[in-house]
Amino acid sequence: MVDPSEDNDALRAKLDALTEKIRAHRPAVAPERPAEASQGGDSFGSAMSLGMKAGSEFIAAILVGTALGFGLDWLVNTKPLFTILFFLIGVAAGTVNVIRATSPKGATD
């Protein structure tokens, strides 16, 4: 019968050998990019992303409001009334969405 402590010692030796092989193949320290280059590129990209998100939310709210108003005008046969009203509601909703998207995340309302 094999002693369990001998099995543990053999497994520990294999694990230590494998750990050393992994350390030998791994680079000592990963080269770091300059801080100013990574921050400059990342902040520009996130600013562009935020601007595109805010613009698309604003335009989408106006288009949805106008389409709803136009559809309601078509159903009720009151041509410009609901189109103008829902256009203005869409502008207000788009403005609120832009303010919400661009405000700091920790801000309280």
N, C-alpha and C positions, 0 to 999 in steps of 0.2 A: 504494500500500500504506500502511496506517495504522501509525504508530509505536506499539509496545506501551507505551512510557512515557507517551504522550499518553492512551491508554486508561486506564491506571492513575491518571493525574492526574484525568481526568474522573470515574472511579468514586469516587475519594477525595473529590472535591468534592461529588458526590451524597450520599455517605455522611455527610459532615460536615453538609450541609444537613438531611438526615433526622434526624440526631442532635439538632440544634438544635430542630427542630420537636417532637420527642418531649419534650425538656426543657422546652419552652414549655408544653406541655399537662399535664405532670406537676406536682403540687404540690411546693413547695420542701421542706417537712418534714411528714411525716405527724403529725397530732396524736396525742399519747400520752395514754393513759388514766392516771388516778392510780394509783400503785403499790399503795396500800393497798386500793383497791376491787377491783382485779384479783386480788390475792392472797387477799383474804377470800372472794370468791365462788368462786374456783377451788379453794381448800383445802376449803371446805365441800362442794363437789360431789365432789371426789375422796374425801373422807372418807365421804360417803354411798355412793359407788360401792364403796369397799372394804368397808363394812359390809354392803351388800347381797350382795356376792360371798361374803364369809365366811359369812353366814347361809344363803345358798342352798346353798353347798357342804356345810355342816354338816347341813342338813335332807336334802339329796340322799343323803349317805352313810348316814344313818340309814334312810331309806326303802328304798334299794337293799339294805342289809343285812337289814332286816326282810323284804322281799319274797323275797330268796334263802332265808332261813331258813324262811319260811312254805311256799315251794315245795318245799324239801327235806323238810320235815315232811309235806307232802301226799304226796310220792312214797314216803317210807319209812314213813309212818303212825305217826309218833312226835310227836304234836301239839305240845306246847309246847317241847320240848327245843331244836330247831334255831332256832326263832323267837327264843327268848330269847338263845341263844348268838350268833346273827348280828346281833341287835339291839345287843348289847354290842360286837361287832366293828365295827358301823357307827358307834357312838358314838366308839369309839377312832379310827377312820379319819377321822371328821368333825373330831375335835379336832386330829389331826395336820394335816389340810388347813387348818384355821383358823389354826393356828400358822404353817404354811408361807406362807399368803397374807398374813398381817399382819406377818411378820418383815421387818426391813430387807433390802433386796436385796443389800447388800454383806456381810452377815453370813456367817461360816463355821460349818459344822455341827460 
